Amino acid sequence: MRAGSLSQVLGAVLDRVVHPDARRDRRVAEAHLRFIAARLLFVCLACALLPIILLVSGGLPVVSLVLVGSIALLLVPALYVARTGRLDHGHDVSSCLLSGSIVALAVQSGGLQSPFVTLFAVVLLDTALSGKRRALTGALVACLCGLVAIAALPSSGESTGLVVPIVAATLVTYTLAIAWIFVERGERQATSQMRSRARATAALDNVSDVVLWREAGGEISFANAAAHAQLGLDRRAFNETMLFERVNVGDRPAYLKAIADARHGDGHGHAVIRLAVDAEAARQGRDVRVFEMSARRVGQGVSEEAIVIGLRDVTERHAADAVREVARQEAERIATSKSQFLATMSHELRTPLNAIIGFSELLVQPGMVPPDDPRRDEYARIINGSGQHLLEVVNAILDMSKIESGMMTVEQERVEVGQVIRSSRELLAVRAADKAVALTESLAPDLPDLIADRRALKQVLLNLMSNAVKFTPHGGDVTVTAVRDRDHVEIVVADNGCGIAEADLTQLGAPFFQARQSYDRQHEGTGLGLSVVRGLLGLMGGSMMIESAPGVGTRVAIRMPIGGKGADRSSEPVSILTRISARRPALDGLASGQQAITPLRRSA
């Protein structure tokens, strides 16, 4: 029979002698098995040594008889534990029997001078292996009582030459057994720890999140497979510096704070950080992914505390949240635009419609206004003006709708800028004269023709000049200048009117927005003028800048490319660059750029 089969058979036999109650727990069963097996081993050893003792001594001396008998008595606690399952009582019984046997051997071989007194160490070591404080205390009491008994009882003999080898052999055998048990236990614990670590590593490697073990000194001693898969880090040569270098510079304070909260705070730290997939990407600021960081303190002592760091890739979720936030803001903008549209249209449509309906009723009712009454001409002019205003409102709404829907198109044709400026000024001359506003123009002699849409450019200039006249007080000035600037033509509309507040500058160009708007505003309008201008300039490849301040006036500059819009230019409405003009009584010198201004701001 092979050694493996023999050990299996022996193990099966020993398993059968363990009490059923002890078999429920593997550790308890192993403790019972060690106790019973050790005593059976000593009984077998005594039976094997008995013929040798008889042969050497020529008989059975009293000491040898007591020694063999005491070893045979070890069957009693072994059988007791096997039948009852009470290991604690079995240790007490074993300690008492062994101590009594040592007392009998010592009394027969010289009392306290007997070598058998050293066997009390066997009693203490045997119970120490159990790991039970109660069993060790009982063994210590039994040994002390045995020593007292040896000292009190008279000794009836002296040690023989055979006693010393027997005692020495017993101690050496028991010492070897203890060493074997400790080595086996250590190997079993090491194997168990290796298996536990392998299971833990395998479990963490199957986790999709990055898991790092950071020691108290700051070094990272473990990184799971996700650290390599998601961050491209070598788990065998991984340190915190490699991780920290990949954290976005702006997120590094949050990363350090999460570590500090886990180490010195309540044991938990959280942060949302951006990590680059490799060190080169981190330096260039590309290939950045967003991670939720969770840091948790583990360990008992402050000097031994480690931190477990978990990193969950939430890039897609973060992007989806950003998209949802943009959609939410857009929905709010649309809702606000709708409210502004309704509020503005209720004023801009009701007022001229009421005038048209009211004065037309006066004209159609007999006897209200005689045919030769001069008021008929006045009422007709009011009706015509109100109709023209309604037409302007409707046209502005239709143009804005076409621009936003992408249905507005422009033609590329040669346009004489001076002629467009002059015709626009002539159309607004009557309105300016009614307010005694001086509407003048100043054109550079070398002004070239543009490749642009004539109708769109004229609509842009009419909107800008109309706004300037509208917001310039009685007796004010509005100046239109045009100069060449390299491959662009710059057209400036400047006034010394009421100006625009700083808080309103960033909102210029938003649909239906009017500075200092209210239901009782002094100036009529839909708030779509600059929105239409932005859209048309975007279609023609132009740009726009506004300088203004309350009580100073406003300067609007548009730049148009001489060669027309390129094929690679966007057709989106242009952004408006805004500046706050220096507080001066007028805008003299705006065209020459001699005015102190603050840095540019970008509005809608």
C-alpha positions in Angstrom: 0.0 0.0 0.0 1.3 3.4 -0.9 2.1 6.0 1.7 -0.6 8.3 0.4 -3.2 5.5 0.7 -2.0 4.7 4.2 -2.4 8.2 5.3 -5.8 8.4 3.8 -6.9 5.2 5.6 -5.4 6.5 8.9 -7.1 9.8 8.4 -10.4 8.1 7.8 -10.0 6.0 11.0 -9.1 9.0 13.1 -12.0 11.0 11.6 -14.4 8.2 12.8 -13.1 8.6 16.4 -13.9 12.3 16.5 -17.2 13.1 18.2 -20.0 14.0 15.7 -20.6 17.4 17.4 -17.0 18.3 16.7 -17.2 17.4 13.0 -19.5 20.4 12.3 -16.5 22.8 12.5 -13.3 21.9 10.6 -11.0 23.7 13.1 -12.7 22.1 16.1 -12.5 18.7 14.4 -8.8 19.2 13.8 -8.2 20.1 17.4 -10.0 17.0 18.6 -8.1 14.9 16.1 -4.7 16.2 17.3 -5.6 15.5 20.9 -6.7 11.9 20.3 -3.9 11.1 17.8 -1.2 12.3 20.2 -2.3 10.1 23.0 -2.8 7.0 20.7 0.8 7.7 19.4 2.3 7.6 22.9 0.4 4.4 23.8 1.7 2.8 20.6 5.2 4.1 21.5 5.0 2.6 25.0 3.9 -0.8 23.6 6.8 -0.7 21.2 9.4 0.2 24.0 8.1 -2.4 26.5 10.0 -5.4 25.0 13.2 -3.3 24.9 12.8 -2.3 28.5 12.3 -5.9 29.6 15.3 -7.1 27.5 17.6 -4.4 28.9 16.5 -4.5 32.6 16.0 -8.3 32.7 12.6 -7.8 34.3 10.0 -5.2 35.0 11.2 -2.7 37.6 8.8 -0.5 39.5 9.8 2.6 37.6 9.3 1.1 34.2 6.0 -0.4 35.3 4.8 3.0 36.5 6.0 4.7 33.2 4.3 2.2 31.0 1.2 2.4 33.1 1.1 6.2 33.0 1.4 6.2 29.2 -1.3 3.6 28.9 -3.5 5.9 31.1 -3.5 8.4 28.2 -6.1 6.3 26.5 -8.6 7.5 29.2 -8.7 11.2 28.1 -8.6 10.2 24.4 -11.6 7.9 24.8 -13.4 10.5 26.9 -13.0 13.2 24.2 -14.0 10.7 21.5 -17.2 9.7 23.3 -18.3 13.1 24.8 -16.7 15.7 22.5 -15.6 17.8 25.6 -12.1 18.7 24.7 -11.7 21.2 27.6 -12.4 18.5 30.2 -10.2 16.1 28.2 -7.3 18.4 28.7 -8.0 18.6 32.4 -8.2 14.8 32.8 -5.0 14.4 30.7 -3.1 17.0 32.8 -4.2 15.4 36.0 -3.3 11.8 34.9 0.1 12.9 33.5 0.9 14.9 36.6 -0.1 11.9 38.9 2.1 9.6 36.8 5.1 12.0 37.0 4.6 12.2 40.8 4.6 8.4 41.1 7.8 8.1 38.9 9.6 10.9 40.8 8.8 9.3 44.2 10.2 6.0 43.0 13.3 7.6 41.5 14.7 10.2 43.9 11.9 12.7 44.5 12.6 16.3 43.4 16.1 15.1 42.2 14.5 12.7 39.8 14.8 13.3 36.0 11.1 12.6 35.7 10.3 16.0 37.3 11.3 17.6 33.9 8.3 15.8 32.3 6.1 18.5 33.8 7.2 20.5 30.8 5.5 17.9 28.6 2.2 18.6 30.5 2.5 22.3 29.9 3.5 22.1 26.3 0.7 19.6 25.5 -1.9 22.0 26.8 -0.2 25.0 25.2 -0.7 23.4 21.8 -4.5 23.6 22.4 -4.4 27.4 22.3 -6.9 27.5 25.2 -6.0 29.6 28.2 -8.3 27.6 30.5 -6.6 24.3 29.6 -3.2 25.9 30.2 -4.3 27.2 33.6 -5.6 23.7 34.6 -2.3 22.1 33.5 -0.3 24.7 35.5 -2.4 24.0 38.6 -1.9 20.2 38.1 1.9 20.6 37.7 2.2 22.8 40.9 0.1 20.3 42.9 2.4 17.5 41.5 5.5 19.4 42.6 4.1 19.9 46.1 3.1 16.3 46.3 6.7 15.2 45.3 8.2 17.4 47.9 5.8 16.2 50.6 6.0 12.5 49.9 9.1 10.5 50.9 11.1 9.1 48.0 11.7 5.3 48.1 14.5 4.9 45.6 17.2 6.4 43.5 17.3 7.0 39.9 18.7 4.1 37.8 20.8 4.3 34.7 17.8 3.4 32.6 15.6 6.3 33.8 17.7 9.1 32.3 17.6 7.7 28.7 13.9 7.1 29.0 13.2 10.6 30.1 15.5 12.1 27.5 13.9 10.0 24.8 10.5 11.1 25.9 11.4 14.8 25.9 13.2 14.6 22.5 10.2 12.7 21.0 7.7 15.2 22.3 9.9 18.1 21.3 10.1 16.7 17.7 6.3 16.2 17.7 5.7 19.8 18.8 8.2 21.1 16.2 6.4 19.0 13.5 3.0 20.3 14.6 4.2 23.9 14.5 5.8 23.5 11.1 2.7 21.8 9.7 0.5 24.5 11.2 2.7 27.3 9.7 2.7 25.7 6.3 -1.0 25.2 6.5 -1.5 28.8 7.4 0.9 30.0 4.7 -1.0 27.8 2.1 -4.3 29.1 3.4 -3.1 32.7 3.1 -1.8 32.1 -0.4 -5.1 30.6 -1.4 -7.0 33.5 0.2 -4.8 36.0 -1.5 -5.2 34.2 -4.8 -8.9 34.1 -4.4 -9.0 37.8 -3.5 -6.8 38.7 -6.4 -8.9 36.7 -8.8 -12.1 38.3 -7.5 -10.6 41.8 -7.8 -9.3 41.1 -11.3 -12.8 40.3 -12.4 -14.0 43.7 -11.1 -14.5 46.3 -13.8 -13.4 49.2 -11.5 -9.8 50.0 -10.8 -8.8 48.9 -7.3 -5.6 50.0 -5.6 -4.1 49.2 -2.2 -2.1 52.2 -0.9 0.1 51.5 2.1 0.5 53.9 5.0 3.8 55.2 3.6 2.2 56.1 0.3 3.4 53.3 -1.9 0.8 51.3 -3.8 1.4 47.5 -3.2 -1.5 46.2 -5.2 -3.3 47.0 -8.4 -5.9 44.8 -10.1 -6.2 43.9 -13.8 -8.5 46.9 -14.5 -5.6 49.3 -13.7 -3.8 47.8 -16.7 -6.8 47.5 -18.9 -8.2 51.0 -18.4 -5.0 53.1 -17.6 -2.3 51.0 -19.3 -0.4 50.7 -16.0 1.9 47.8 -15.3 0.6 46.3 -12.1 4.0 44.7 -11.3 5.8 48.1 -11.3 3.2 50.5 -10.2 3.6 53.4 -7.8 1.5 56.4 -6.7 3.7 58.9 -8.7 2.7 57.2 -12.0 -1.0 57.6 -10.9 -0.6 61.2 -9.7 1.1 62.3 -12.9 -2.0 61.2 -14.9 -4.4 63.1 -12.7 -5.5 66.3 -14.4 -3.7 69.3 -12.9 -7.0 71.0 -11.9 -8.2 67.8 -10.2 -5.1 67.1 -8.1 -6.3 69.1 -5.1 -9.5 67.0 -5.1 -7.5 63.8 -5.3 -5.2 64.7 -2.4 -8.2 65.9 -0.3 -9.9 62.5 -0.8 -6.8 60.7 0.4 -6.5 63.0 3.4 -10.2 62.6 4.3 -9.7 58.8 4.2 -6.6 58.9 6.3 -7.4 61.5 8.9 -11.1 62.2 8.5 -14.0 59.8 9.0 -12.3 57.1 7.0 -14.0 57.9 3.7 -13.0 60.2 0.8 -14.7 60.9 -2.5 -13.8 62.9 -5.6 -14.5 63.1 -9.3 -11.2 63.3 -11.2 -9.9 63.2 -14.8 -7.2 60.7 -15.6 -5.2 60.4 -18.8 -4.8 57.0 -20.4 -1.0 57.3 -20.4 1.7 59.7 -19.2 2.2 61.3 -22.6 -1.5 62.0 -23.0 -1.5 63.6 -19.5 1.2 66.0 -20.6 -0.6 66.9 -23.8 -4.1 67.1 -22.1 -5.7 64.5 -24.4 -7.4 61.1 -24.1 -8.7 62.1 -20.7 -11.4 60.0 -19.0 -13.5 60.9 -16.0 -13.4 58.7 -12.9 -15.3 58.6 -9.6 -12.7 58.1 -6.9 -13.6 56.4 -3.6 -10.9 56.1 -0.8 -11.5 54.0 2.3 -9.2 53.6 5.3 -8.5 50.0 6.6 -6.4 48.8 9.5 -6.4 49.3 13.3 -3.4 51.4 14.2 -2.7 54.8 12.7 0.9 53.7 11.7 -0.4 50.6 10.0 -3.5 52.0 8.3 -3.7 51.5 4.6 -6.2 53.0 2.1 -8.1 51.1 -0.6 -8.7 53.3 -3.6 -11.5 52.5 -6.1 -11.7 54.3 -9.5 -14.9 53.9 -11.6 -14.9 55.1 -15.2 -17.9 57.4 -15.6 -16.8 59.1 -18.8 -19.9 58.1 -20.8 -22.2 58.9 -17.9 -20.5 62.3 -17.4 -20.8 63.0 -21.1 -24.5 62.0 -21.0 -25.0 64.3 -18.0 -23.4 67.1 -19.9 -25.6 66.5 -22.8 -28.7 66.4 -20.6 -27.5 69.7 -18.9 -27.1 71.3 -22.3 -30.5 70.0 -23.3 -32.0 71.4 -20.1 -30.5 74.8 -20.6 -31.7 74.8 -24.2 -35.2 73.9 -23.1 -35.0 76.7 -20.5 -33.8 79.0 -23.2 -36.6 78.0 -25.5 -39.2 78.4 -22.7 -37.7 81.8 -21.9 -37.7 82.8 -25.6 -41.3 81.7 -25.8 -42.3 83.8 -22.8 -40.3 86.8 -24.2 -41.9 86.3 -27.6 -45.4 86.3 -26.2 -44.7 89.4 -24.0 -43.0 91.3 -26.8 -45.5 90.4 -29.5 -48.4 91.3 -27.2 -47.1 94.8 -27.2 -45.7 95.1 -30.7 -48.8 93.6 -32.4 -51.6 95.0 -30.2 -50.5 98.6 -30.3 -50.5 99.1 -34.1 -53.5 96.8 -34.5 -55.5 98.9 -32.1 -54.5 102.0 -34.0 -55.4 100.5 -37.3 -58.8 99.2 -36.1 -59.7 102.3 -34.1 -58.8 104.9 -36.8 -60.3 102.8 -39.6 -63.6 102.5 -37.7 -63.6 106.3 -37.5 -63.1 106.6 -41.2 -65.8 104.1 -42.2 -68.5 105.4 -39.8 -70.7 108.0 -41.6 -70.6 111.4 -40.0 -67.7 110.8 -37.7 -65.1 112.3 -40.0 -66.4 114.4 -42.9 -64.7 113.9 -46.3 -63.2 117.3 -46.3 -61.9 117.0 -42.7 -58.1 117.3 -42.6 -58.0 114.6 -39.8 -58.7 112.0 -42.5 -55.2 112.4 -43.9 -53.7 112.2 -40.4 -55.7 109.0 -39.6 -54.7 107.5 -42.9 -51.0 108.3 -42.1 -51.4 106.6 -38.7 -53.0 103.6 -40.3 -50.2 103.4 -42.9 -47.5 103.8 -40.3 -49.0 101.1 -38.1 -49.3 98.7 -41.1 -45.7 99.4 -42.0 -44.7 98.6 -38.4 -46.6 95.4 -38.4 -44.9 94.5 -41.7 -41.5 95.1 -40.1 -42.4 92.9 -37.1 -43.6 90.1 -39.3 -40.6 90.4 -41.6 -38.2 90.3 -38.6 -39.9 87.2 -37.2 -39.9 85.5 -40.7 -36.2 86.3 -41.2 -35.3 85.0 -37.8 -37.2 81.8 -38.4 -35.5 81.3 -41.7 -32.1 81.9 -40.3 -32.6 79.5 -37.3 -34.0 76.8 -39.6 -31.2 77.2 -42.1 -33.6 78.2 -44.9 -32.1 81.6 -45.4 -29.7 81.8 -48.4 -27.4 84.7 -49.6 -26.1 85.5 -53.0 -22.4 86.2 -53.8 -22.4 89.3 -56.0 -20.3 92.4 -56.3 -21.6 95.2 -54.1 -20.6 98.8 -53.9 -20.5 99.5 -50.2 -20.9 103.3 -50.5 -24.0 103.0 -52.5 -25.6 100.6 -50.0 -24.7 103.0 -47.1 -26.1 106.0 -48.9 -29.4 104.3 -49.9 -29.9 103.1 -46.3 -29.3 106.6 -45.0 -31.8 108.0 -47.4 -34.5 105.6 -46.2 -33.9 106.7 -42.6 -33.5 110.4 -43.3 -37.1 111.2 -42.6 -37.1 109.4 -39.3 -33.8 111.1 -38.2 -35.2 114.5 -39.2 -38.3 114.0 -37.1 -35.9 113.7 -34.1 -33.5 116.3 -35.3 -30.8 113.7 -35.3 -27.9 114.4 -37.6 -27.3 111.2 -39.7 -24.0 111.6 -41.6 -21.6 109.3 -43.4 -17.9 109.2 -43.9 -16.5 106.9 -46.5 -12.8 106.2 -47.2 -11.7 107.1 -50.8 -10.1 103.7 -51.4 -13.2 101.7 -50.3 -13.3 98.6 -52.5 -16.4 96.7 -53.6 -17.5 93.6 -51.7 -18.5 90.1 -52.7 -21.6 89.8 -50.7 -25.4 89.7 -50.7 -26.7 93.2 -51.5 -30.1 92.7 -49.9 -28.7 91.1 -46.7 -26.0 93.8 -46.3 -28.6 96.5 -46.7 -30.8 94.9 -44.1 -27.9 94.7 -41.7 -27.1 98.4 -42.1 -30.8 99.4 -41.9 -31.1 97.5 -38.6 -28.0 99.1 -37.1 -28.7 102.6 -38.3 -32.4 102.4 -37.2 -31.3 101.3 -33.7 -28.8 104.2 -33.5 -31.5 106.7 -34.5 -34.1 105.1 -32.2 -31.8 105.3 -29.1 -30.3 108.7 -29.8 -32.1 111.6 -28.1 -33.4 114.7 -29.8 -30.6 116.7 -31.4 -28.0 113.8 -31.3 -25.6 112.6 -33.8 -25.3 109.3 -35.7 -22.3 108.7 -37.9 -21.7 105.9 -40.4 -18.0 105.3 -41.5 -16.5 102.7 -43.8 -12.8 102.0 -44.2 -10.6 99.3 -45.7 -8.7 97.1 -43.2 -6.3 94.8 -45.2 -8.6 92.2 -46.8 -11.7 93.4 -44.9 -14.1 96.4 -45.0 -15.0 97.8 -41.6 -18.3 99.6 -41.3 -19.0 101.5 -38.1 -22.3 102.9 -36.9 -21.7 105.3 -33.9 -24.1 107.4 -31.9 -24.1 109.5 -28.7 -27.3 108.1 -27.4 -28.3 106.5 -24.1 -25.8 103.6 -24.4 -26.1 100.1 -23.0 -25.5 98.9 -19.4 -22.7 96.5 -18.7 -25.1 93.8 -17.4 -27.0 93.9 -20.7 -23.9 93.8 -23.0 -23.4 90.0 -22.7 -27.1 89.4 -23.7 -27.1 91.4 -26.8 -28.2 89.4 -29.9 -30.4 87.0 -28.0 -33.8 86.8 -29.6 -36.4 89.2 -28.2 -33.9 90.7 -25.8 -34.0 94.5 -25.3 -31.8 96.4 -22.9 -33.7 97.7 -19.9 -36.8 96.0 -21.3 -40.1 96.4 -19.5 -43.8 96.6 -20.5 -43.7 100.4 -20.3 -40.4 100.8 -22.3 -39.9 104.0 -24.1 -38.7 102.5 -27.4 -40.7 100.1 -29.5 -39.2 97.0 -31.1 -39.3 93.2 -31.1 -35.7 92.7 -29.9 -35.0 90.7 -33.1 -32.9 93.3 -34.9 -29.5 92.2 -33.6 -30.4 88.5 -33.8 -31.2 89.0 -37.6 -27.9 90.9 -38.0 -25.9 88.1 -36.3 -27.5 85.5 -38.6 -27.0 87.5 -41.8 -23.4 88.3 -40.9 -22.8 84.6 -40.2 -24.2 83.7 -43.7 -21.9 86.3 -45.3 -18.8 85.4 -43.3 -18.7 88.7 -41.3 -18.0 89.6 -37.7 -19.4 92.1 -35.2 -18.2 94.1 -32.2 -20.1 96.5 -29.9 -18.7 99.2 -27.6 -21.0 101.0 -25.3 -21.6 102.5 -21.9 -24.6 104.3 -20.3 -24.6 108.0 -21.1 -21.7 107.7 -23.5 -23.2 106.1 -26.6 -22.8 103.0 -28.7 -20.4 102.1 -31.5 -21.2 99.0 -33.6 -18.5 97.8 -36.0 -19.0 95.0 -38.6 -16.2 93.5 -40.7 -16.9 92.0 -44.1 -14.4 90.0 -46.1 -13.7 91.7 -49.4 -13.5 88.4 -51.4 -16.7 87.1 -49.9 -17.4 84.1 -47.6 -15.0 81.1 -48.0 -16.4 77.6 -48.5 -14.9 76.5 -45.1 -16.6 79.3 -43.1 -19.4 78.5 -40.7 -23.0 79.6 -41.4 -23.9 79.9 -37.7 -24.9 83.3 -36.3 -21.7 85.2 -35.3 -20.8 85.9 -31.7 -20.8 89.6 -30.7 -17.6 90.9 -29.1 -18.5 93.6 -26.6 -16.5 96.3 -24.9 -17.4 98.9 -22.2 -16.6 102.3 -23.5 -14.8 104.9 -21.4 -17.2 107.3 -19.8 -17.1 110.4 -22.0 -19.7 112.9 -22.9 -19.7 111.8 -26.5 -18.2 109.3 -28.8 -16.0 111.7 -30.7 -13.0 109.7 -31.9 -14.7 106.3 -31.8 -13.8 105.7 -35.4 -10.2 106.6 -34.8 -10.0 104.2 -31.8 -8.7 106.8 -29.3 -11.0 105.7 -26.6 -10.0 103.8 -23.5 -11.9 100.5 -23.3 -12.0 97.4 -21.1 -11.1 93.9 -22.4 -13.3 92.2 -24.9 -16.3 90.1 -23.8 -18.3 87.7 -25.9 -22.1 87.8 -25.9 -24.6 85.5 -27.4 
